[in-house]
Amino acid sequence: MRKLLIVFLIALTGIAAACSQEKPVKEERLVWVEGGAFVDTKSNYYGTDVTLPDFYISKYEVTQQEWLEVMGNNPSQFQGDNLPVESVTWYDAVEYCNQRSMKEGLKPYYNIDKNTVDPNNTSERDFMKWTVTVNAGVNGYRLPTEAEWEYAAGGGQMSKSSSYSGSSKADEVAWYWRNSGDQFLTGDWNWPAIENNHNQTKISGLKKPNELGLYDMSGNVREWCWNWYEGPDSSSGSLRLVKGGGWIGGVNNTEVSFRGKFEGSSRGNDQGFRVIRSE
């Protein structure tokens, strides 16, 4: 009887261990990035004196579930908890950063004044023009600068200098107009063909990650950055920078070095973002 009890307990232990292995491990939402100089030869910053400190960056583009938990709504055209949030303006993105910071007990990075027109915004089409300034050095969430985005997308200190984030073959890592629908499209970019092919955003993390374990930094949605498009050191401008390309764009847009641009108030179903924060 005693031997039977021991066998029974061993069996239970084995079952419990097997069940524990089947439970999905909760993935961290942020990836730590070791700072340094640019080693990615394809980056716009390679060969410059730009050196970055360590930082954390989203493993995935901000998802609709993450957005909903913080903002209480979902503006996206293509609905799905694990799809990237889209149809958000640059202003929506900085507001999300502050709201998420406060929700997690962090110091908000941005000062947002919705009632004062930004004197540094020279756009004739941006109808919002909130004045947004920063609390430098605090630990809250923020949008990456262009340099931080390119550094992370290029693999940081582990970079293999690929054209796309994590590969020299776009289809291994990127969703863009040819492969983001029912079938792989050929020929020239054609909106009716794209629409009939049911192209849209894809669930985060289906493609290969880059050297740092970051997903979808090439393709899926274009990602808002902090900078003016006019240049990383520019204190004024008319357009905000987007990086990475999206499901509706050409493969060249998904290259790490590509620089895209939109008015900060623009809102498209291929425009999303990811967040970073300091240690």
SENU-802064 format. One record per residue (C-alpha): residue in one letter; residue number from 1; x negated, y negated, z negated. Coordinates in nm, 3 decimals, padded with zeros to 5 digits. Example, Ala and Ser with C-alpha at 12.3 -4.5 7.8 and 13.67 -1.06 7.14 Angstrom:
2
<"A", 1, <-01.230, 00.450, -00.780>>
<"S", 2, <-01.367, 00.106, -00.714>>
! end
This chain:
279
<"M", 1, <00.000, 00.000, 00.000>>
<"R", 2, <-00.285, -00.234, -00.091>>
<"K", 3, <-00.456, -00.164, 00.245>>
<"L", 4, <-00.132, -00.240, 00.429>>
<"L", 5, <-00.101, -00.572, 00.245>>
<"I", 6, <-00.458, -00.667, 00.339>>
<"V", 7, <-00.395, -00.579, 00.704>>
<"F", 8, <-00.074, -00.783, 00.695>>
<"L", 9, <-00.252, -01.088, 00.550>>
<"I", 10, <-00.530, -01.062, 00.808>>
<"A", 11, <-00.268, -01.048, 01.085>>
<"L", 12, <-00.094, -01.355, 00.944>>
<"T", 13, <-00.426, -01.540, 00.931>>
<"G", 14, <-00.493, -01.453, 01.296>>
<"I", 15, <-00.147, -01.571, 01.400>>
<"A", 16, <-00.189, -01.897, 01.208>>
<"A", 17, <-00.527, -01.958, 01.370>>
<"A", 18, <-00.387, -01.891, 01.716>>
<"C", 19, <-00.094, -02.127, 01.652>>
<"S", 20, <-00.328, -02.400, 01.530>>
<"Q", 21, <-00.531, -02.367, 01.849>>
<"E", 22, <-00.216, -02.410, 02.056>>
<"K", 23, <-00.128, -02.741, 01.891>>
<"P", 24, <-00.250, -03.033, 02.103>>
<"V", 25, <-00.522, -03.241, 01.945>>
<"K", 26, <-00.419, -03.602, 01.904>>
<"E", 27, <-00.639, -03.795, 02.144>>
<"E", 28, <-00.804, -04.117, 02.039>>
<"R", 29, <-00.663, -04.415, 02.224>>
<"L", 30, <-00.997, -04.598, 02.233>>
<"V", 31, <-01.344, -04.500, 02.351>>
<"W", 32, <-01.658, -04.648, 02.197>>
<"V", 33, <-01.895, -04.798, 02.455>>
<"E", 34, <-02.262, -04.847, 02.377>>
<"G", 35, <-02.371, -05.189, 02.498>>
<"G", 36, <-02.681, -05.288, 02.690>>
<"A", 37, <-02.793, -05.412, 03.030>>
<"F", 38, <-02.629, -05.293, 03.352>>
<"V", 39, <-02.776, -04.975, 03.499>>
<"D", 40, <-02.499, -04.933, 03.760>>
<"T", 41, <-02.662, -05.043, 04.084>>
<"K", 42, <-02.319, -05.094, 04.247>>
<"S", 43, <-02.207, -05.350, 03.987>>
<"N", 44, <-02.193, -05.722, 04.059>>
<"Y", 45, <-02.393, -05.766, 03.738>>
<"Y", 46, <-02.678, -05.530, 03.819>>
<"G", 47, <-03.011, -05.712, 03.815>>
<"T", 48, <-02.875, -06.005, 03.614>>
<"D", 49, <-02.968, -06.096, 03.259>>
<"V", 50, <-02.618, -06.006, 03.130>>
<"T", 51, <-02.639, -05.776, 02.827>>
<"L", 52, <-02.329, -05.663, 02.640>>
<"P", 53, <-02.281, -05.564, 02.275>>
<"D", 54, <-02.099, -05.243, 02.180>>
<"F", 55, <-01.720, -05.243, 02.213>>
<"Y", 56, <-01.412, -05.020, 02.221>>
<"I", 57, <-01.195, -04.984, 02.531>>
<"S", 58, <-00.868, -04.804, 02.609>>
<"K", 59, <-00.920, -04.450, 02.729>>
<"Y", 60, <-00.619, -04.498, 02.958>>
<"E", 61, <-00.435, -04.794, 03.101>>
<"V", 62, <-00.178, -04.916, 02.848>>
<"T", 63, <00.117, -04.679, 02.882>>
<"Q", 64, <00.485, -04.763, 02.878>>
<"Q", 65, <00.523, -04.583, 02.544>>
<"E", 66, <00.243, -04.795, 02.393>>
<"W", 67, <00.404, -05.109, 02.532>>
<"L", 68, <00.749, -05.014, 02.404>>
<"E", 69, <00.617, -04.942, 02.053>>
<"V", 70, <00.475, -05.293, 02.033>>
<"M", 71, <00.701, -05.512, 02.247>>
<"G", 72, <01.035, -05.331, 02.216>>
<"N", 73, <01.112, -05.336, 02.590>>
<"N", 74, <00.990, -05.182, 02.913>>
<"P", 75, <00.955, -05.406, 03.220>>
<"S", 76, <00.819, -05.130, 03.447>>
<"Q", 77, <00.981, -05.038, 03.778>>
<"F", 78, <00.859, -04.679, 03.764>>
<"Q", 79, <00.983, -04.551, 03.429>>
<"G", 80, <00.801, -04.289, 03.221>>
<"D", 81, <00.643, -04.286, 02.874>>
<"N", 82, <00.302, -04.176, 03.002>>
<"L", 83, <00.301, -04.388, 03.315>>
<"P", 84, <00.104, -04.712, 03.290>>
<"V", 85, <00.311, -05.015, 03.204>>
<"E", 86, <00.342, -05.242, 03.509>>
<"S", 87, <00.527, -05.550, 03.625>>
<"V", 88, <00.357, -05.745, 03.345>>
<"T", 89, <00.202, -06.089, 03.385>>
<"W", 90, <-00.137, -06.193, 03.253>>
<"Y", 91, <00.050, -06.383, 02.983>>
<"D", 92, <00.248, -06.072, 02.889>>
<"A", 93, <-00.081, -05.886, 02.850>>
<"V", 94, <-00.241, -06.138, 02.614>>
<"E", 95, <00.080, -06.152, 02.410>>
<"Y", 96, <00.078, -05.772, 02.382>>
<"C", 97, <-00.281, -05.787, 02.257>>
<"N", 98, <-00.180, -06.019, 01.972>>
<"Q", 99, <00.133, -05.825, 01.883>>
<"R", 100, <-00.055, -05.494, 01.874>>
<"S", 101, <-00.330, -05.649, 01.663>>
<"M", 102, <-00.081, -05.768, 01.403>>
<"K", 103, <00.100, -05.435, 01.407>>
<"E", 104, <-00.228, -05.258, 01.325>>
<"G", 105, <-00.344, -05.511, 01.066>>
<"L", 106, <-00.611, -05.671, 01.285>>
<"K", 107, <-00.683, -06.040, 01.336>>
<"P", 108, <-00.517, -06.168, 01.658>>
<"Y", 109, <-00.774, -06.266, 01.916>>
<"Y", 110, <-00.567, -06.523, 02.103>>
<"N", 111, <-00.412, -06.857, 02.016>>
<"I", 112, <-00.108, -06.882, 02.244>>
<"D", 113, <00.063, -07.218, 02.291>>
<"K", 114, <00.368, -07.174, 02.515>>
<"N", 115, <00.470, -07.539, 02.496>>
<"T", 116, <00.148, -07.701, 02.620>>
<"V", 117, <00.050, -07.681, 02.985>>
<"D", 118, <-00.303, -07.547, 03.020>>
<"P", 119, <-00.511, -07.839, 03.154>>
<"N", 120, <-00.763, -07.590, 03.293>>
<"N", 121, <-00.509, -07.410, 03.511>>
<"T", 122, <-00.522, -07.568, 03.858>>
<"S", 123, <-00.269, -07.335, 04.021>>
<"E", 124, <00.029, -07.483, 04.205>>
<"R", 125, <00.220, -07.153, 04.186>>
<"D", 126, <00.168, -07.043, 03.825>>
<"F", 127, <00.497, -07.153, 03.668>>
<"M", 128, <00.400, -07.055, 03.309>>
<"K", 129, <00.060, -07.209, 03.239>>
<"W", 130, <00.055, -07.135, 02.868>>
<"T", 131, <-00.253, -07.265, 02.690>>
<"V", 132, <-00.446, -06.963, 02.565>>
<"T", 133, <-00.764, -06.998, 02.361>>
<"V", 134, <-00.963, -06.739, 02.167>>
<"N", 135, <-01.070, -06.665, 01.811>>
<"A", 136, <-01.416, -06.543, 01.897>>
<"G", 137, <-01.563, -06.277, 01.671>>
<"V", 138, <-01.238, -06.137, 01.530>>
<"N", 139, <-01.145, -05.768, 01.555>>
<"G", 140, <-00.813, -05.796, 01.739>>
<"Y", 141, <-00.727, -05.652, 02.078>>
<"R", 142, <-00.803, -05.851, 02.391>>
<"L", 143, <-00.839, -05.823, 02.765>>
<"P", 144, <-01.184, -05.725, 02.891>>
<"T", 145, <-01.403, -05.978, 03.061>>
<"E", 146, <-01.507, -05.890, 03.414>>
<"A", 147, <-01.851, -05.790, 03.289>>
<"E", 148, <-01.709, -05.565, 03.017>>
<"W", 149, <-01.466, -05.405, 03.260>>
<"E", 150, <-01.734, -05.336, 03.523>>
<"Y", 151, <-01.976, -05.208, 03.261>>
<"A", 152, <-01.721, -04.958, 03.128>>
<"A", 153, <-01.588, -04.860, 03.472>>
<"G", 154, <-01.942, -04.804, 03.594>>
<"G", 155, <-02.020, -04.563, 03.311>>
<"G", 156, <-02.216, -04.792, 03.080>>
<"Q", 157, <-02.561, -04.657, 02.996>>
<"M", 158, <-02.467, -04.319, 03.146>>
<"S", 159, <-02.383, -04.465, 03.487>>
<"K", 160, <-02.449, -04.261, 03.799>>
<"S", 161, <-02.394, -04.572, 04.015>>
<"S", 162, <-02.090, -04.432, 04.195>>
<"S", 163, <-01.880, -04.654, 04.419>>
<"Y", 164, <-01.566, -04.560, 04.227>>
<"S", 165, <-01.527, -04.516, 03.854>>
<"G", 166, <-01.665, -04.168, 03.794>>
<"S", 167, <-01.725, -04.047, 04.150>>
<"S", 168, <-01.846, -04.137, 04.497>>
<"K", 169, <-01.532, -03.963, 04.630>>
<"A", 170, <-01.227, -04.182, 04.577>>
<"D", 171, <-00.972, -03.900, 04.580>>
<"E", 172, <-01.137, -03.737, 04.278>>
<"V", 173, <-01.072, -04.037, 04.053>>
<"A", 174, <-00.839, -04.289, 04.218>>
<"W", 175, <-00.471, -04.328, 04.306>>
<"Y", 176, <-00.429, -04.558, 04.606>>
<"W", 177, <-00.192, -04.592, 04.901>>
<"R", 178, <-00.299, -04.277, 05.084>>
<"N", 179, <-00.267, -04.029, 04.796>>
<"S", 180, <-00.012, -04.172, 04.550>>
<"G", 181, <00.299, -04.021, 04.714>>
<"D", 182, <00.444, -03.691, 04.827>>
<"Q", 183, <00.184, -03.635, 05.097>>
<"F", 184, <-00.160, -03.771, 05.188>>
<"L", 185, <-00.108, -04.054, 05.436>>
<"T", 186, <-00.330, -04.117, 05.737>>
<"G", 187, <-00.362, -04.399, 05.986>>
<"D", 188, <-00.335, -04.767, 05.901>>
<"W", 189, <-00.168, -04.912, 05.591>>
<"N", 190, <00.204, -04.909, 05.660>>
<"W", 191, <00.470, -05.016, 05.408>>
<"P", 192, <00.764, -04.816, 05.553>>
<"A", 193, <00.545, -04.503, 05.547>>
<"I", 194, <00.441, -04.575, 05.189>>
<"E", 195, <00.801, -04.630, 05.081>>
<"N", 196, <00.927, -04.315, 05.258>>
<"N", 197, <00.642, -04.120, 05.097>>
<"H", 198, <00.770, -04.218, 04.749>>
<"N", 199, <00.438, -04.367, 04.649>>
<"Q", 200, <00.420, -04.494, 04.290>>
<"T", 201, <00.212, -04.504, 03.972>>
<"K", 202, <00.096, -04.175, 03.824>>
<"I", 203, <00.079, -04.032, 03.471>>
<"S", 204, <-00.237, -04.146, 03.299>>
<"G", 205, <-00.529, -03.904, 03.302>>
<"L", 206, <-00.449, -03.675, 03.596>>
<"K", 207, <-00.767, -03.760, 03.786>>
<"K", 208, <-01.124, -03.702, 03.667>>
<"P", 209, <-01.265, -03.936, 03.401>>
<"N", 210, <-01.581, -04.137, 03.446>>
<"E", 211, <-01.907, -04.088, 03.258>>
<"L", 212, <-01.761, -04.241, 02.940>>
<"G", 213, <-01.440, -04.037, 02.947>>
<"L", 214, <-01.229, -04.326, 03.078>>
<"Y", 215, <-00.942, -04.257, 03.317>>
<"D", 216, <-00.787, -04.447, 03.608>>
<"M", 217, <-01.031, -04.735, 03.618>>
<"S", 218, <-01.012, -04.684, 03.992>>
<"G", 219, <-00.657, -04.703, 04.123>>
<"N", 220, <-00.313, -04.648, 03.969>>
<"V", 221, <-00.256, -05.009, 03.856>>
<"R", 222, <-00.466, -05.321, 03.898>>
<"E", 223, <-00.594, -05.428, 03.559>>
<"W", 224, <-00.580, -05.784, 03.429>>
<"C", 225, <-00.906, -05.927, 03.297>>
<"W", 226, <-00.965, -06.239, 03.089>>
<"N", 227, <-01.167, -06.431, 03.347>>
<"W", 228, <-01.062, -06.679, 03.607>>
<"Y", 229, <-01.121, -06.535, 03.953>>
<"E", 230, <-01.334, -06.839, 04.030>>
<"G", 231, <-01.616, -06.690, 03.825>>
<"P", 232, <-01.704, -06.532, 03.490>>
<"D", 233, <-01.847, -06.857, 03.358>>
<"S", 234, <-01.573, -07.080, 03.496>>
<"S", 235, <-01.371, -07.270, 03.233>>
<"S", 236, <-01.091, -07.345, 03.479>>
<"G", 237, <-00.924, -07.200, 03.786>>
<"S", 238, <-00.601, -07.117, 03.963>>
<"L", 239, <-00.613, -06.735, 03.969>>
<"R", 240, <-00.677, -06.462, 03.715>>
<"L", 241, <-00.901, -06.168, 03.794>>
<"V", 242, <-00.774, -05.812, 03.839>>
<"K", 243, <-00.998, -05.507, 03.873>>
<"G", 244, <-00.973, -05.146, 03.982>>
<"G", 245, <-00.711, -05.156, 04.258>>
<"G", 246, <-00.369, -04.992, 04.248>>
<"W", 247, <-00.143, -04.726, 04.395>>
<"I", 248, <-00.031, -04.955, 04.675>>
<"G", 249, <-00.372, -05.091, 04.779>>
<"G", 250, <-00.657, -04.981, 05.000>>
<"V", 251, <-00.936, -04.754, 04.886>>
<"N", 252, <-01.185, -05.042, 04.896>>
<"N", 253, <-00.984, -05.212, 04.620>>
<"T", 254, <-01.060, -04.920, 04.389>>
<"E", 255, <-01.437, -04.976, 04.402>>
<"V", 256, <-01.589, -05.083, 04.071>>
<"S", 257, <-01.732, -05.400, 04.225>>
<"F", 258, <-01.409, -05.514, 04.397>>
<"R", 259, <-01.262, -05.843, 04.272>>
<"G", 260, <-00.888, -05.896, 04.305>>
<"K", 261, <-00.683, -06.201, 04.211>>
<"F", 262, <-00.330, -06.315, 04.122>>
<"E", 263, <-00.165, -06.613, 03.957>>
<"G", 264, <-00.134, -06.542, 03.587>>
<"S", 265, <00.245, -06.558, 03.611>>
<"S", 266, <00.267, -06.303, 03.892>>
<"R", 267, <00.437, -05.974, 03.819>>
<"G", 268, <00.402, -05.666, 04.039>>
<"N", 269, <00.471, -05.296, 04.011>>
<"D", 270, <00.100, -05.227, 04.059>>
<"Q", 271, <-00.021, -05.473, 03.792>>
<"G", 272, <-00.109, -05.342, 03.447>>
<"F", 273, <-00.403, -05.357, 03.208>>
<"R", 274, <-00.611, -05.191, 02.938>>
<"V", 275, <-00.737, -05.343, 02.616>>
<"I", 276, <-01.069, -05.366, 02.437>>
<"R", 277, <-01.182, -05.482, 02.094>>
<"S", 278, <-01.505, -05.534, 01.907>>
<"E", 279, <-01.624, -05.309, 01.627>>
! end
